[in-house]
Amino acid sequence: MIPHSYAADTQTKSTELASTIAAAASPAQIASACAAVESFLRKHATDQQRWFFSITFPTLICRVFGFDDSSPPSSAAAKRHPSNGWIDVAASENDSELAGRMFSLLSPNGVLLSSVAGVDRLSLVKYVFPIERLPEWVRYMLQNERDCRVLTDLCPLFKNRIKKDSIKGSAYQVQLNVFEYYLFWFAYYPVCKGNSEGSETVKVHRTKKFRLENWSYSIPGLSSAKREVEKKTENNLYIRLLYVYLHSFVPVQDLNVHQPYRSSLLHYSAGYDSSEIERAEFVVDTMIHFWLVDNDFSPLPLGLCKAFGVTFPFRSVLGETPPTSGLGDVINIFIKYLNLSSLAYAEGPNLNEYAGSAGWRISGSFDVVKSRDAALSIHSIGSWNLLVQRPLYRFILRTFLFCPVESSIKNASQAFNVWVNYLEPWSISFEEFADLNETLGLRTESSLNSGTKSSSSAYSSTWQGFVLANYLFYSSLVMHFIGFAHKFLHTDSEVIVQMVAKVMKILTSSNELIDLIKNVDTVFRSKAAESSKSVHGSLNRYIPTIHQQLQDWEDGLCESDADGSFLHENWNKDLRLFADGEDGGQQLLQLFFLRAESELHSISGNNLSQNIQCLDSLKAQLSRLFGSSITRPSSGTPQWRHSQQSREEIFKPRSYGNQIGAEIKYKGDWMKRPVSSDEIAWLASFLVDISGRLNEKLGLNRFDNNQGSTSWSYIEVQAGTRNVSLKVVLCSLVSWIMWLREAVVQFMRTHGLRVNLRMLASKKIALMVLVFAAFSLLRRALAR
């Protein structure tokens, strides 16, 4: 038992050390504080470190990541003032020595995390994680007692971690041990930083020579030079810590493969230990829910929720909120590392068997890693991939759908980066992390079995199981990306065209891949899928699961009044990439090709020839994918000039008919953009409805080439009638009014104008009307 005087002395030293850490702001002070922490922990045994982890450790976390407990994360003060966290100081000062000092403190084999492991074994300290910092969907769950009880069964991340508040009694809170507490804050850091940066909206002012050049540097394959992001990754302290934590805590191969840092922290035995699987699952789940799920209004698989009788009423709360911005780099490292398990598995057993495994049959269910037996398979492709599929799909799709037109599209470019990397797991190799391994002092060979390396960077039949398990990434998500490309084509046509070409290049990189994608689509659509005699009978067993994924992964995601996408309410019941009709992939890509050609010619400039080559390449890719050629008019002809003049009409609504109310849809039209904070929502919807009816009545929804085709009506005046002069005047007045109306309508048709009453829904205008009405009523009341 520790003497009281010694315990008091330890408490005093822990308090003094916390003050030293809190005051450290300059690089020299930070380095000194890190040394003081290591010195304190080395001098005190594990059972003497209670006061350090009770008093000093929370302060250390706040200073390392730059959190301020005095103000909530959404406060205006937190958004105005830049973070002064130690990680940010090391980055802003570009101080590699300071970054190395901090990495030594926080690395898995450092004295800090070794002490954390010892304290957790003795269960000396427990923490309560702040509710306001949890993922948004979890915050709402914790407000209801019934949801709190179900949450532990629904999500393994919170199993045995939801406890009643001992003070408030009825309230629930998340209690964590020291390692879990640290990892939660570690995962929350980029979310907090992204929310602060995302609060400053970057408006896009379009000009003829506008370019988002920084965009191309964040997208793989769009720049010939080495990206600055790649150069900075190996020097980014947070990225280095993320990689070494994944490398140490999340195995991608056999359990017995030696990995650095593991034995010093986790003290695993040579045999099987379920704690290793539990810790790996905890690390992966934490990053999934903080980064990918977070504010998703459908956070968990529908089948799982149905089994527990739970429904999430988050759609009305979270709405069409895009994912947190700025997470692209960390998610990219995270997904690439998890895909290394796919690479390792592809080198060994037959990858095709994955699609028929138990994990595949219960796709989306977290039960796959709950039992001890199932945990043994966590290193195969049927493990990490199953956990990440749904949240990653929804993260990318929500980014494409809900990216505001008038704001920065950096987040969308980063999501695109993650997506294209996920589409090509065969291009990911262990050597891709060679720079990080070298920086961290790790041997690349330590991640391999007998020096195994990827034999090819192209698709082969061994990857068929992966494509089948993730088929929607190669089909349905492509369609939604086409909608995104149409929506943002006007922003930077060159970059958007290169993005579409990149996706098409991946899909057409192999004849085997094209055939597989087409065959699955054919079987999905064909009634022959129910027959075992089908030509593609071997694919029949995957169709029910793909259909289930389609409904589950796109739950609640449908086309709003103005998102400009092609995701409709019933599209989660069908695949559209190879569908016939104007909503099929081929037609929409042909339409994109024509619009892109028009946009690029209108910009012209020095890159015109390069842009034309990119279009020709895209044309060849589309022809290869769909098996038919795409015709385009040659530049300089009258036909081209006509298409250039009417390029704004290319993407107008293809049908209108007698649609009314909410069915009126002007794709790409600002009149149907999302309701802004400066408008009255119900009034804007009503005025858009009225405008649609007027445009249909006046025939303004169709382009009229017959500018001089106005028909004139003549009025015959009978002779000998009384009041002839009056009738002539009245008829002349009516004729003049009709002529004026026809002239205005004809002018609007010629110039592509339409009636738009939405501007009257502005809160400023409504306020002026109310003030005028109140003033008139007041004046009348006083006049009496």
C-alpha positions in Angstrom: 0.0 0.0 0.0 1.3 3.4 -0.9 2.0 5.7 2.1 -0.2 8.7 2.4 2.7 11.2 2.3 4.1 9.6 -0.8 0.7 9.6 -2.5 0.3 13.3 -1.6 3.7 14.0 -3.1 2.8 12.2 -6.3 -0.5 14.2 -6.5 1.4 17.5 -6.0 4.0 16.6 -8.7 1.2 15.5 -11.1 -0.5 18.9 -10.6 2.7 20.8 -11.2 3.4 18.7 -14.3 -0.1 19.5 -15.6 0.6 23.2 -15.1 3.9 22.9 -17.0 2.1 21.1 -19.9 -0.7 23.6 -20.0 1.8 26.5 -20.2 3.9 24.9 -23.0 3.4 26.8 -26.2 6.7 27.3 -27.9 8.7 24.4 -29.5 11.3 24.6 -26.7 8.6 24.5 -24.0 6.8 21.6 -25.7 10.0 19.5 -26.0 10.8 20.2 -22.3 7.2 19.2 -21.3 7.5 15.9 -23.3 10.8 15.1 -21.5 9.2 15.9 -18.1 6.3 13.5 -18.8 8.7 10.7 -19.8 10.9 11.4 -16.7 7.9 11.3 -14.4 6.6 8.0 -15.8 10.0 6.3 -15.6 10.4 7.3 -12.0 7.0 5.9 -10.8 5.8 2.4 -10.9 2.4 1.5 -12.5 0.5 1.5 -9.2 1.9 5.0 -8.4 0.6 6.6 -11.6 -3.0 7.0 -10.6 -2.6 10.8 -10.0 -0.8 11.3 -13.3 -3.6 9.8 -15.3 -6.2 11.5 -13.1 -4.8 15.0 -13.3 -2.0 15.3 -15.9 -3.1 13.0 -18.7 -6.3 14.9 -19.6 -4.3 18.1 -19.7 -1.7 16.5 -21.9 -4.4 15.3 -24.4 -5.9 18.8 -24.6 -2.5 20.4 -25.3 -1.3 17.7 -27.8 -4.5 18.1 -30.0 -5.3 21.7 -29.1 -8.7 21.0 -27.5 -10.1 23.6 -25.1 -12.5 22.3 -22.6 -13.6 25.7 -21.6 -15.6 26.1 -24.8 -17.7 23.6 -26.8 -16.4 22.6 -30.2 -19.1 24.5 -32.1 -18.5 27.8 -30.3 -17.6 30.9 -32.4 -14.4 31.4 -30.4 -13.1 28.0 -31.3 -13.7 28.8 -35.0 -12.1 32.3 -34.9 -8.9 31.4 -33.2 -6.5 28.9 -34.8 -5.6 25.8 -32.8 -2.4 26.0 -30.7 -2.1 22.3 -30.1 1.3 20.8 -30.1 0.7 18.8 -33.3 -0.3 22.1 -35.1 2.6 23.9 -33.7 5.0 21.3 -35.0 3.3 21.5 -38.4 3.3 25.3 -38.6 6.9 25.6 -37.4 7.9 22.8 -39.7 10.0 21.6 -36.9 11.0 18.0 -37.6 13.0 17.7 -34.3 9.9 18.7 -32.3 7.7 16.3 -34.3 10.2 13.5 -33.7 10.2 14.3 -29.9 6.4 14.2 -29.8 6.3 11.0 -31.9 8.7 9.3 -29.4 6.3 10.3 -26.6 3.1 9.1 -28.3 4.4 6.0 -30.2 3.2 2.6 -29.2 6.6 1.6 -27.8 7.0 4.8 -25.9 6.9 5.1 -22.1 3.5 6.8 -22.2 1.5 4.1 -23.9 3.4 1.4 -22.1 2.2 3.0 -18.9 -1.3 3.2 -20.3 -1.3 -0.5 -20.8 -0.2 -1.1 -17.3 -2.8 1.2 -15.7 -5.5 -0.4 -17.8 -4.5 -3.9 -16.6 -5.0 -2.8 -13.0 -8.1 -0.8 -13.9 -6.9 2.2 -11.9 -8.6 5.0 -13.9 -11.8 5.4 -15.8 -12.8 8.4 -17.9 -16.1 9.8 -19.1 -15.9 11.0 -22.7 -17.7 14.3 -23.4 -21.1 13.6 -25.0 -20.8 16.7 -27.2 -17.6 15.3 -28.8 -19.2 11.9 -29.8 -20.4 11.2 -33.3 -23.7 13.0 -33.9 -25.9 9.9 -34.2 -24.6 8.6 -30.9 -25.4 11.9 -29.2 -29.1 11.6 -30.1 -29.1 7.9 -29.0 -27.8 8.9 -25.5 -30.7 11.2 -25.0 -33.1 8.3 -24.7 -32.9 5.6 -22.1 -34.3 2.9 -24.3 -31.9 3.8 -27.1 -29.0 3.7 -24.7 -29.8 0.1 -23.7 -30.0 -1.0 -27.3 -26.9 0.9 -28.4 -24.6 -1.5 -26.6 -26.1 -4.4 -28.6 -26.2 -2.6 -31.9 -22.7 -1.2 -31.9 -19.8 -3.2 -30.5 -17.9 0.0 -30.1 -20.0 0.9 -27.1 -20.4 -2.6 -25.7 -20.0 -2.4 -21.9 -19.0 1.2 -22.2 -22.4 2.9 -21.7 -23.1 3.5 -18.0 -25.5 5.5 -15.9 -24.4 8.8 -14.6 -23.8 8.3 -10.9 -24.6 11.9 -10.2 -27.6 12.6 -12.4 -28.9 9.1 -12.2 -31.1 9.0 -15.2 -28.5 10.3 -17.7 -26.1 7.9 -19.6 -22.5 8.4 -20.4 -19.6 6.7 -22.2 -17.0 5.4 -19.7 -13.6 4.4 -21.1 -10.3 3.1 -19.9 -7.1 5.1 -20.5 -6.2 3.6 -23.9 -9.8 3.9 -25.2 -10.1 7.4 -23.9 -6.9 8.4 -25.7 -7.9 6.7 -29.0 -11.3 8.5 -28.9 -9.6 11.9 -28.7 -7.1 10.8 -31.4 -9.9 10.0 -33.8 -11.8 13.2 -32.8 -8.9 15.4 -33.7 -9.3 15.6 -37.5 -13.1 15.8 -37.0 -12.7 18.9 -34.7 -10.3 20.4 -37.1 -12.5 19.8 -40.1 -15.5 21.3 -38.4 -13.5 24.5 -37.6 -12.2 24.8 -41.1 -15.5 23.9 -42.7 -17.2 26.7 -40.9 -15.5 29.1 -43.1 -17.3 28.7 -46.4 -15.3 29.3 -49.5 -17.4 30.9 -52.2 -16.7 30.0 -55.8 -16.7 33.0 -58.1 -16.8 31.7 -61.6 -14.9 33.4 -64.4 -13.9 32.3 -67.8 -10.4 31.6 -66.7 -11.3 30.2 -63.2 -9.4 27.1 -62.2 -9.3 25.1 -59.0 -5.7 24.2 -59.5 -5.2 23.0 -56.0 -8.0 20.5 -56.7 -6.0 18.5 -59.2 -3.1 18.1 -56.8 -5.4 16.3 -54.4 -6.6 13.8 -57.0 -4.4 10.8 -57.9 -3.4 10.6 -61.5 -4.5 14.1 -62.5 -1.1 15.7 -62.1 2.1 14.5 -63.8 4.3 16.0 -61.1 4.6 14.5 -57.7 1.9 15.9 -55.5 2.8 18.2 -52.6 0.4 16.2 -50.5 2.5 13.1 -51.0 5.7 15.0 -50.0 4.2 16.3 -46.8 2.5 13.0 -45.8 5.7 11.4 -44.4 6.4 14.6 -42.4 2.8 14.9 -41.1 3.0 13.9 -37.4 -0.7 12.9 -37.2 -0.4 10.7 -40.3 2.7 9.1 -38.9 0.9 8.3 -35.6 -2.1 7.0 -37.5 -0.1 4.6 -39.5 2.0 3.3 -36.7 -1.1 2.7 -34.6 -2.7 0.8 -37.4 0.5 -1.1 -38.0 0.7 -2.0 -34.3 -2.9 -2.6 -33.3 -4.6 -3.8 -36.5 -3.1 -6.9 -38.0 -3.7 -7.5 -41.7 -2.1 -11.0 -41.9 -1.6 -13.9 -39.6 -1.8 -13.3 -35.8 1.7 -14.7 -35.2 3.4 -12.4 -37.7 5.8 -10.1 -35.7 5.0 -6.4 -35.9 7.1 -3.7 -34.1 5.8 -2.0 -31.0 3.3 -4.8 -30.3 4.9 -6.8 -27.5 5.9 -3.7 -25.4 2.3 -2.4 -25.2 -0.1 -5.3 -25.6 2.0 -8.2 -24.1 0.4 -10.8 -26.3 1.1 -14.5 -25.8 2.3 -16.6 -28.7 -1.0 -18.4 -28.8 -4.4 -17.0 -29.8 -5.6 -14.2 -27.6 -9.0 -12.7 -28.1 -7.9 -9.4 -26.6 -5.9 -8.8 -29.7 -8.9 -9.1 -31.9 -11.0 -7.0 -29.5 -8.5 -4.2 -29.5 -8.1 -4.3 -33.3 -11.9 -4.2 -33.7 -12.1 -1.3 -31.3 -9.5 0.7 -33.2 -11.2 0.1 -36.5 -14.7 0.7 -35.2 -13.6 4.0 -33.5 -12.2 5.4 -36.7 -15.2 4.2 -38.8 -17.7 5.9 -36.5 -15.8 9.1 -35.9 -14.8 9.6 -39.6 -17.1 7.7 -41.9 -20.4 7.5 -40.0 -20.5 10.5 -37.6 -23.5 12.6 -38.9 -25.1 9.9 -41.1 -28.8 9.7 -40.5 -28.8 6.0 -41.2 -25.7 4.9 -39.2 -26.2 1.2 -38.9 -27.3 -1.6 -41.3 -31.1 -1.9 -41.8 -31.1 -5.6 -41.2 -29.4 -5.2 -37.8 -31.7 -2.4 -36.8 -34.7 -4.4 -37.8 -33.5 -7.4 -35.8 -33.5 -5.2 -32.7 -36.6 -3.3 -33.6 -34.9 0.0 -33.7 -35.6 2.9 -36.1 -33.5 6.0 -36.3 -35.5 9.3 -36.7 -32.3 11.2 -37.6 -33.3 12.3 -41.1 -35.3 15.2 -39.8 -32.4 16.2 -37.5 -29.3 15.6 -39.6 -31.0 16.2 -43.0 -28.8 16.5 -46.0 -25.6 17.3 -44.0 -22.4 16.5 -45.9 -19.7 14.5 -44.0 -17.1 16.4 -42.1 -14.6 18.1 -44.5 -10.8 17.6 -44.4 -10.8 13.9 -43.6 -9.6 12.7 -47.0 -5.9 12.2 -46.1 -6.6 10.2 -42.9 -9.3 8.1 -44.4 -7.1 7.4 -47.4 -4.4 6.0 -45.2 -7.0 4.1 -43.1 -8.7 2.5 -46.2 -5.4 1.7 -47.9 -4.0 0.0 -44.9 -7.1 -2.1 -44.4 -7.0 -3.1 -48.1 -3.6 -4.6 -47.4 -5.5 -7.5 -45.9 -7.1 -8.0 -49.4 -3.7 -8.0 -51.0 -2.4 -10.5 -48.5 -5.4 -12.7 -49.0 -5.2 -12.5 -52.8 -1.7 -14.0 -52.6 -2.9 -17.0 -50.6 -6.3 -18.7 -50.7 -8.8 -18.3 -53.5 -10.3 -14.8 -53.1 -13.5 -15.9 -54.9 -14.6 -17.9 -51.9 -15.0 -14.7 -49.9 -18.2 -13.8 -51.8 -19.8 -17.0 -50.6 -18.6 -16.9 -47.0 -20.7 -16.4 -43.9 -19.6 -12.8 -43.7 -20.9 -12.2 -47.2 -24.3 -13.7 -46.5 -24.7 -11.4 -43.5 -23.2 -8.4 -45.3 -23.3 -5.3 -43.2 -23.8 -7.1 -39.9 -21.3 -6.6 -37.1 -22.0 -10.1 -35.8 -19.2 -11.4 -38.1 -16.6 -10.4 -35.5 -18.5 -11.0 -32.3 -17.7 -14.6 -31.6 -14.3 -16.2 -30.9 -14.6 -18.4 -33.9 -15.5 -15.6 -36.3 -12.7 -13.5 -34.9 -10.2 -15.9 -36.3 -11.2 -14.9 -39.8 -10.7 -11.2 -39.2 -7.5 -11.1 -41.2 -9.1 -12.4 -44.3 -10.7 -10.1 -46.8 -14.1 -11.0 -45.4 -13.2 -9.1 -42.2 -12.1 -5.5 -42.3 -13.8 -5.0 -45.7 -17.1 -6.1 -44.4 -16.9 -3.6 -41.6 -15.9 -0.7 -43.8 -18.1 -1.3 -46.9 -21.4 0.3 -45.9 -20.0 3.4 -44.0 -17.4 4.1 -46.7 -20.1 3.8 -49.5 -22.4 6.2 -47.7 -19.6 8.6 -46.8 -18.6 8.9 -50.5 -22.2 9.1 -51.8 -23.3 11.6 -49.2 -20.3 13.8 -50.1 -21.3 13.7 -53.8 -24.9 14.4 -53.1 -24.8 17.0 -50.4 -21.7 19.0 -51.5 -23.1 22.6 -51.7 -22.8 24.2 -55.1 -21.6 27.5 -53.8 -19.0 26.2 -51.3 -15.6 24.8 -51.5 -15.5 21.3 -53.1 -12.3 20.2 -51.4 -14.2 17.6 -49.5 -15.6 16.1 -52.7 -12.2 15.9 -54.3 -10.9 14.1 -51.2 -13.8 11.7 -51.2 -13.1 11.0 -54.9 -9.5 10.3 -54.0 -10.6 7.7 -51.5 -13.1 6.1 -53.9 -10.7 5.6 -56.8 -8.1 4.1 -54.5 -10.7 1.7 -53.1 -11.7 0.7 -56.7 -8.2 -0.6 -57.3 -7.0 -2.7 -54.4 -4.8 -4.6 -56.8 -2.8 -1.4 -57.3 -2.1 -1.1 -53.6 1.1 -2.7 -52.4 3.1 -3.0 -49.2 5.8 -0.9 -50.9 3.3 2.0 -51.0 4.0 2.6 -47.3 7.7 2.3 -47.8 8.3 6.0 -47.2 6.4 5.9 -43.9 8.1 2.7 -42.9 11.5 4.2 -43.5 10.5 7.4 -41.6 9.3 5.4 -38.7 12.2 3.0 -38.7 10.1 0.1 -39.7 11.2 -2.6 -42.2 8.8 -3.1 -45.1 9.6 -6.8 -45.0 8.1 -7.0 -41.5 4.7 -6.5 -43.1 5.2 -9.4 -45.5 5.0 -13.1 -45.4 8.4 -14.3 -46.7 8.8 -11.1 -48.6 5.6 -11.6 -50.6 4.9 -8.8 -52.9 2.0 -8.0 -55.3 2.8 -9.8 -58.5 0.7 -7.5 -60.7 -0.9 -4.0 -60.4 -3.7 -5.0 -62.9 -7.0 -6.7 -62.3 -7.1 -10.5 -62.5 -9.6 -13.2 -61.8 -8.3 -13.6 -58.3 -10.0 -10.3 -57.4 -13.4 -11.4 -58.6 -14.6 -11.9 -55.0 -13.6 -8.4 -54.0 -15.4 -6.8 -57.0 -18.5 -8.9 -56.3 -18.5 -8.0 -52.6 -18.1 -4.3 -53.5 -20.1 -4.3 -56.7 -22.1 -1.2 -55.9 -18.8 0.8 -55.8 -18.3 -0.2 -59.5 -21.9 0.3 -60.7 -24.4 2.4 -58.6 -21.8 4.8 -57.2 -20.5 5.5 -60.7 -24.0 6.7 -61.6 -24.2 9.0 -58.7 -20.8 10.3 -59.5 -22.0 11.1 -63.0 -24.7 13.2 -61.4 -22.0 15.0 -59.4 -20.0 15.6 -62.5 -23.0 17.1 -64.3 -23.7 19.3 -61.3 -20.1 20.7 -61.0 -19.1 20.7 -64.6 -19.5 24.5 -64.8 -17.1 24.9 -61.8 -14.0 23.6 -63.4 -14.7 21.6 -66.6 -11.1 20.5 -67.1 -10.8 18.8 -63.7 -14.2 17.3 -63.8 -13.5 15.7 -67.2 -10.3 14.3 -65.9 -12.1 12.8 -62.9 -14.7 11.1 -65.1 -11.9 9.9 -67.3 -10.1 8.5 -64.3 -13.1 6.5 -63.2 -13.7 5.2 -66.8 -10.1 4.2 -67.1 -10.4 2.1 -64.0 -13.6 0.4 -65.2 -12.1 -0.3 -68.6 -8.6 -1.3 -67.4 -9.3 -5.0 -68.0 -11.6 -6.9 -70.4 -12.2 -9.4 -67.5 -13.3 -6.6 -65.3 -15.7 -5.1 -67.9 -17.2 -8.6 -68.6 -17.7 -9.2 -64.9 -19.4 -5.8 -64.3 -21.6 -6.3 -67.3 -22.5 -9.9 -66.5 -23.5 -9.1 -63.0 -25.7 -6.3 -64.3 -27.3 -8.6 -66.9 -28.1 -11.3 -64.3 -29.4 -8.7 -61.9 -31.9 -7.4 -64.5 -32.7 -10.7 -66.1 -35.5 -13.0 -64.8 -33.0 -15.7 -65.7 -31.3 -14.9 -62.4 -33.9 -17.1 -60.8 -33.0 -20.0 -63.0 -29.9 -22.2 -62.5 -29.7 -22.7 -66.3 -28.7 -19.1 -66.9 -25.5 -18.6 -69.0 -24.1 -16.7 -66.0 -25.6 -19.1 -63.4 -22.6 -18.9 -61.2 -23.4 -15.2 -60.5 -27.0 -15.9 -59.5 -26.2 -16.5 -55.9 -24.7 -13.0 -55.5 -27.8 -11.1 -56.8 -29.9 -11.2 -53.6 -27.0 -9.8 -51.6 -26.4 -7.1 -54.1 -30.1 -6.2 -54.0 -30.0 -6.1 -50.2 -26.9 -3.9 -50.3 -28.5 -1.6 -52.7 -31.5 -1.0 -50.4 -29.3 -0.8 -47.3 -26.4 1.3 -48.4 -28.6 3.9 -50.1 -31.2 4.0 -47.3 -32.9 7.4 -47.2 -30.6 8.9 -49.8 -32.8 10.2 -52.6 -32.9 13.2 -54.9 -33.8 16.4 -53.2 -35.4 19.3 -55.0 -32.1 20.7 -56.1 -29.1 18.5 -55.6 -28.8 17.9 -59.3 -28.0 14.3 -58.9 -29.5 11.2 -60.6 -30.4 9.4 -57.4 -34.2 9.0 -57.3 -36.4 7.5 -54.6 -36.8 4.1 -56.4 -33.2 3.8 -57.7 -32.1 1.8 -54.7 -34.1 -1.1 -56.2 -32.3 -1.2 -59.5 -28.9 -0.8 -61.2 -28.7 2.0 -63.8 -25.2 2.0 -65.3 -26.1 -0.2 -68.3 -29.8 0.6 -68.3 -31.6 1.7 -71.5 -33.4 5.0 -71.7 -32.4 8.6 -70.9 -31.6 7.8 -67.2 -29.1 5.0 -68.2 -25.4 5.4 -67.8 -24.6 5.5 -71.5 -27.1 8.3 -72.2 -26.0 10.4 -69.3 -22.3 10.0 -70.1 -23.0 10.9 -73.7 -24.8 14.0 -72.5 -21.8 14.7 -70.2 -19.5 14.4 -73.1 -21.4 16.9 -75.2 -21.7 19.4 -72.3 -18.0 19.0 -71.4 -17.0 19.6 -75.1 -19.1 22.7 -75.1 -17.6 24.0 -71.8 -14.0 23.3 -72.8 -14.4 25.1 -76.1 -16.0 28.1 -74.4 -13.0 28.3 -72.1 -10.4 27.6 -74.9 -7.0 28.9 -73.9 -3.6 27.2 -74.1 -4.9 23.8 -72.9 -7.5 23.4 -75.6 -5.5 20.7 -77.5 -4.8 18.8 -74.3 -8.4 19.0 -73.3 -9.5 17.7 -76.7 -7.1 14.8 -76.3 -8.6 14.1 -72.9 -12.1 14.1 -74.5 -11.0 11.7 -77.2 -9.6 9.4 -74.6 -12.8 9.6 -72.7 -14.7 8.9 -75.9 -12.6 5.7 -76.5 -13.2 4.6 -72.9 -17.0 5.1 -73.1 -17.0 3.2 -76.4 -15.1 0.3 -74.9 -17.4 0.2 -71.8 -20.7 0.3 -73.6 -19.7 -1.2 -76.9 -20.9 1.7 -79.1 -19.3 4.8 -80.5 -20.0 8.4 -79.4 -20.3 10.9 -82.1 -19.3 14.5 -81.7 -19.3 17.4 -84.1 -16.0 18.7 -85.3 -14.9 22.1 -84.0 -15.4 25.1 -86.2 -18.5 23.9 -88.1 -21.9 25.7 -87.9 -23.3 22.7 -86.1 -20.7 23.2 -83.3 -21.4 26.9 -83.1 -25.1 26.1 -82.7 -24.3 23.7 -79.9 -22.1 26.4 -78.3 -24.9 28.9 -78.3 -27.4 26.6 -76.8 -25.0 24.8 -74.4 -27.1 25.9 -71.4 -30.0 24.1 -72.9 -28.2 20.7 -73.2 -29.0 19.8 -69.6 -32.4 21.2 -69.3 -35.3 18.9 -68.1 -35.9 16.2 -70.6 -39.6 16.0 -69.9 -42.1 18.0 -68.0 -45.5 17.1 -69.2 -48.2 17.9 -66.6 -46.0 17.5 -63.6 -47.0 19.7 -60.7 -45.9 20.5 -57.2 -42.9 18.5 -55.9 -42.6 16.7 -59.3 -41.3 19.8 -61.0 -37.6 19.3 -61.4 -35.1 21.6 -63.2 -31.9 19.7 -63.0 -29.0 22.1 -62.7 -31.3 25.1 -62.5 -30.6 27.5 -59.6 -34.4 28.0 -59.2 -34.5 24.5 -57.7 -31.4 24.9 -55.6 -31.5 24.0 -51.9 -33.4 26.4 -49.7 -30.8 28.9 -48.2 -30.8 30.6 -44.9 -31.9 33.8 -46.5 -35.2 32.3 -47.7 -38.5 31.2 -46.3 -38.7 27.5 -47.1 -42.5 27.0 -47.5 -42.8 30.3 -49.5 -39.9 29.4 -51.8 -41.5 26.0 -52.5 -44.9 27.6 -53.2 -43.4 30.2 -55.5 -41.4 27.6 -57.4 -44.6 25.6 -57.9 -46.4 28.7 -59.2 -43.4 29.5 -61.5 -43.4 26.0 -62.9 -47.1 26.2 -63.7 -46.7 29.6 -65.4 -43.7 28.4 -67.4 -45.7 25.4 -68.6 -48.7 27.5 -69.4 -46.7 30.0 -71.4 -44.6 27.3 -73.1 -41.3 28.5 -71.7 -40.0 25.0 -71.0 -39.2 24.4 -74.6 -36.7 26.1 -76.9 -38.3 27.9 -79.8 -36.3 28.3 -83.0 -39.1 29.9 -85.0 -38.4 33.4 -83.8 -40.6 35.0 -86.5 -43.4 32.6 -86.5 -45.9 34.6 -84.6 -49.3 34.3 -86.0 -51.5 37.3 -86.2 -55.2 37.4 -85.8 -57.5 39.8 -87.6 -60.7 41.1 -86.3 -63.5 41.8 -88.8 -65.7 44.8 -88.0 -69.2 44.6 -89.3 -70.3 47.7 -91.2 -73.4 49.6 -90.1 -73.1 48.7 -86.5 -73.5 51.2 -83.7 -70.6 52.1 -81.5 -68.2 51.0 -84.2 -65.5 53.4 -82.9 -65.8 52.0 -79.4 -65.5 48.4 -80.6 -62.5 49.3 -82.7 -60.8 50.9 -79.8 -61.5 48.0 -77.5 -60.4 45.5 -80.1 -57.3 47.4 -80.8 -56.5 47.5 -77.1 -57.0 43.8 -76.7 -55.0 43.1 -79.8 -52.2 45.3 -78.5 -52.2 43.5 -75.1 -52.1 40.1 -76.8 -49.3 41.2 -79.1 -47.3 42.6 -76.2 -47.8 39.3 -74.3 -46.8 37.3 -77.3 -43.8 39.5 -77.9 -42.6 39.1 -74.2 -43.1 35.4 -74.3 -41.3 35.1 -77.6 -38.4 37.2 -76.3 -38.2 34.9 -73.2 -38.3 31.8 -75.4 -35.6 33.1 -77.7 -33.2 34.0 -74.8 -34.0 30.9 -72.7 -35.7 33.0 -69.9 -38.4 31.6 -67.6 -40.7 33.0 -65.0 -39.0 32.9 -61.6 -41.0 34.1 -58.6 -38.6 32.5 -56.1 -36.8 35.8 -55.4 -40.0 37.0 -53.6 -39.3 34.3 -51.0 -36.3 36.3 -49.7 -36.6 37.1 -46.0 -35.6 40.7 -46.7 -38.4 41.1 -49.1 -40.9 39.4 -46.8 -39.7 41.6 -44.0 -40.2 44.7 -46.1 -43.8 43.6 -47.0 -44.6 42.9 -43.3 -43.2 46.3 -42.2 -45.1 48.1 -45.0 -48.3 46.3 -44.1 -47.8 47.0 -40.4 -47.2 50.6 -41.1 -50.3 50.9 -43.3 -52.5 49.3 -40.6 -51.0 51.5 -37.9 -51.6 54.6 -40.1 -55.2 53.6 -40.7 -55.7 52.9 -37.0 -54.3 56.3 -36.1 -56.4 58.1 -38.8 -59.6 56.8 -37.1 
